[in-house]
Amino acid sequence: MPVIFKILGPPSVSVDGKLVPIGGRRSRIVLAVLALEANWAVPVSDLVDAVWGSSPPTSARTQIRICISSMRRNFAAAGAPDLIETHPQGYRLRLAEDQLDAMIFEARVRRARTLSAGGHLEEAADTLRQALSLWTGPALVGLTSPPVESGARRLEEARLRAVEERVRLDLELGRHQDVIGELMQLVADHPYREHLHAQLMLGLYRSHRTAEALEVYRRIRTTLVEELGIEPGPELAELEKSILLGMERDQVVVDGARAS
């Protein structure tokens, strides 16, 4: 019976296509921590910290056990018992790679990198699109707990790296104009991420929009200098220099991207 855990967006669990009740805030945080550490034993003390931070009640460990028991009953009622195992250190969420969206995402990204290294750029880009389609919103959205939020940030960083890799492939495949709109939104959402700005500059320059490409550099430089007190890194600086020198458009690159 297929079991799917989703954490790349609002957390949910389904068995055979039917949602399984997770419970309230405590249970959702406990399950989120177990999912972030899928197939690894998580100490009870870590679960207590995730739920209550530095001020747990004296009954914290008992309440964690109650949460686990409740989730086990719900999983068993849905036809999927034994998902949560008890270990001497704590508890382990036992999942196959195709049962957790984050693990499916990671597997597809690895596959895309292998395809890219082998020169199969079109298939690599499509595989990254499939990986990114698993995201339905910010990871573990709605859960306020420092360990969960830290895990969500790690997942978001992996998502952004995958986006950058997919854009790189699209640039190599000559899809410069196709990525400009997406990149404009990405740089607005991530104003300090220099590589995204470099990719936008490259897409604009290769689309014969030189003035706009230079304006992107001007804006990111102003932001970095005024808000962080630093100059753009060498990738952006060298890209601006190449554009000002009027280098051939298919010879200007970032991160190894070349026109097809």
Disulfide bonds with the S-S distance in Angstrom:
none
